[in-house]
């Protein structure tokens, strides 16, 4: 009687959903950021949460295509987040991974090395006798878990550089060390 029901009333239709992508820096993905993107001639403010992953999508309700009929709802906008690779840091979940290379002598005697983190460079102690491939954990220097202020660790793998060419004096010292070890002078 009033046009309700049947095929005549289906409610106002929604606009179409739109998709776009944006590329952000590695540190922006760790700490979060805000960006302005242009879609269909409109500037849209996008808040990217701390800890977002490469390939994750953010849904913006009602920011998509115009409704085809008056009174209809706009569609949604889906923004895929692409994260630029960092030169020296990689990410696995809330872990940030990196490597440092030290000399054989520094591995034997111990040393301090500068380590790049997303928070800036820090100095890390490498104890005497460190073996190649040893991992060190820097608590609180990793990525945040989405929706949390808590951050994971950074894992630093220590590589030990073995010299390929020794001069005569270096070779003599290494041979003396080997001979002393064979005689049981060193453990």
Buried (B, 14 or more C-beta within 10 A) or exposed (E): EEEEEEEEEEEEEBBEBBEBEBEBEBBBBBBBBEBEBEBEEEEBEBEBBBBBEBEBEBEBEEBBBEBEEEEBBBBBBBBBBEBEEBEEBEBEEBBBBBBBEBEEEBBBEEBEBEBBBBBEEBEBEBEEEBEBEBEBEBEEBBBBBEEEEEBBBBBBBBEBEEEEEEEEEEEEEEEEEEEEEEEEEEE
